[in-house]
Amino acid sequence: MPCLRSMLSKLVYPTEQGKVFSFFAMIENISILLSTTFYTGLYPLTRSILHGFSFLVAFGFAVVAVLLTVVLLVHKRRRVAADCNATADHSDGTIAAGDISSSTRTV
């Protein structure tokens, strides 16, 4: 969760960070309530089939969360790399012909 908070804090304005963090706190509390209810009901239902089934379900949810985090990190790194490449193209001070609009050209 700290990784996601850090990423989101960089995506919003500093004046909006309190709203984002309070939203995350609300989601965390709701997930605690829902997961307790879910697993309390799931364990007795699956105890006769497989004693550790509820742990396997929890593991599945954790894998999904990790995969989503990895996808977000890869997407962010690609975007940062693309931004760096775009700024590096004009780092030598030259201006490409396509960068000058027709209204600024002198004849």
VOVORO-756784 format. One record per atom (N, C-alpha, C): x, z, y; residue in three letters. Coordinates in steps of 0.1 Angstrom, whole numbers, plus 5000, padded with zeros to 4 digits. Example, Ala and Ser with C-alpha at 12.3 -4.5 7.8 and 13.67 -1.06 7.14 Angstrom:
BEGIN
513250784943ALA512350784955ALA513250784967ALA512850714978SER513750714989SER512950795000SER
end
This chain:
BEGIN
500850004988MET500050005000MET500850005013MET502050075013PRO502850075025PRO503349925028PRO503549845018CYS504049715020CYS502949635028CYS501749645023LEU500549575029LEU500349625044LEU500449755046ARG500249805059ARG501349755069ARG502549745064SER503649695072SER503449545075SER502949465065MET502749325068MET501549305078MET500549385076LEU499349375085LEU499649425099LEU500549525100SER500849575114SER501549465122SER502249375115LYS502949265122LYS502049145126LYS500849145119LEU499949035122LEU498849065133LEU498749185137VAL497749225147VAL498449275159VAL497749275170TYR498249335183TYR498449485181TYR499349535188PRO499549685188PRO498349765191PRO497549715200THR496249785203THR495249785192THR495449695182GLU494449675171GLU494949745158GLU496149805158GLN496749855146GLN495949985142GLN495450065151GLY494650175147GLY493350135139GLY492750025143LYS491549975136LYS491949935122LYS493049865121VAL493549815108VAL493849925098VAL494550025103PHE494950145095PHE493750225091PHE492750245100SER491550315097SER490750245086SER490750115087PHE490050035077PHE490750045063PHE492050045063PHE492750075050PHE492450205045PHE492450305053ALA492150445049ALA490750455043ALA489750385049MET488450385044MET488350315030MET489050195029ILE489050125016ILE489750215005ILE490750285009GLU491450374999GLU490450484994GLU489750545003ASN488850645000ASN487650594991ASN487150484995ILE486050424987ILE486550384973ILE487750334972SER488250294959SER488450414950SER488850524956ILE489050654948ILE487650694943ILE486650694951LEU485250734947LEU484750634936LEU484850504938LEU484350414929LEU485150414915LEU486450424916SER487250424904SER486950544895SER486850664902THR486450784894THR485150764887THR484150714894THR482850694887THR482950584876THR483750484879PHE483850374869PHE484550424857PHE485750484858TYR486450524846TYR485850644839TYR485150724846THR484350834839THR483350784830THR482650674834GLY481650604826GLY482250514815GLY483450454818LEU484050364809LEU484650434797LEU485250544799TYR485950604788TYR485050644776TYR483950714779PRO483050744768PRO482450624760PRO482250514768LEU481750394762LEU482750324753LEU483950334756THR484950264748THR485850354739THR485550484739ARG486350574731ARG486250544716ARG485150494711SER485050464697SER485750334693SER485950244703ILE486550114701ILE488050134702ILE488550184713LEU489950194716LEU490150314726LEU490850414722HIS490950534731HIS491550504744HIS492550414744GLY493250384757GLY492750264764GLY491550214761PHE490950094768PHE490850114783PHE490450234788SER490350254802SER491750234809SER492850274802PHE494150254808PHE494550114808PHE494050034798LEU494349894798LEU493649824810LEU492349864813VAL491649814824VAL492349844837VAL492849974838ALA493550014850ALA494849924852ALA495449904841PHE496649814841PHE496349674846PHE495249624841GLY494749494845GLY494549484860GLY493849584866PHE493649584880PHE494949594888PHE495949674883ALA497249684889ALA497949554889ALA497849484878VAL498549354877VAL497949254887VAL496649254889VAL496049164898VAL496549204913VAL496549334916ALA497049374929ALA498449334931ALA499349344921VAL500749304923VAL500849154925VAL500049074917LEU500148934918LEU499648884932LEU498648944937LEU498148914951LEU499248944961LEU499949064960THR500949104969THR502149004968THR502448954956VAL503548864955VAL503148724961VAL501948684959VAL501548554966VAL501548574981VAL501148684986LEU501248705001LEU502648705006LEU503548764999LEU504948775003LEU505648635002LEU505348554991VAL505848424990VAL505348335001VAL504048345004HIS503448265015HIS504148295028HIS504348425031LYS504948475043LYS506348415045LYS507148425034ARG508548385035ARG508548235037ARG507648155031ARG507648015033ARG507347975047ARG506348055053ARG505948025067ARG507148065076ARG507748175074VAL508948215082VAL510048105081VAL510348065069ALA511347955067ALA510947835074ALA509747795074ALA509247675080ALA509447685096ALA509047805101ASP509247835115ASP510647825119ASP511547885111CYS512947875114CYS513547735114CYS513047655104ASN513547515104ASN513047435116ASN511847465120ALA511247395132ALA512047425144ALA512447555146THR513247585158THR514647545157THR515147535145ALA516547495143ALA516747345146ALA515647265145ASP515747125147ASP516147095162ASP515747175171HIS516047155185HIS517047255191HIS517847315182SER518747425187SER519947365194SER520247235193ASP521447175199ASP521147135214ASP519947155218GLY519547115232GLY519046975234GLY519146895224THR518646755225THR517146755224THR516546655230ILE515146635229ILE514846505222ILE514046515212ALA513646395204ALA512746315213ALA512646175210ALA511846085217ALA510346125216ALA509946175205GLY508546215204GLY508146335211GLY509146415216ASP508846545223ASP508446515237ASP508746405243ILE508546375257ILE507146305258ILE506346355265SER505046285267SER505146165277SER504246075276SER504345955284SER504245985299SER503546095303SER503446125317SER504646175323SER505646225315THR506846285321THR508046185320THR507846065314ARG508845965314ARG509045895327ARG510245865331THR510445795343THR510745645339THR510245555347VAL510445415344VAL511445355353VAL
end
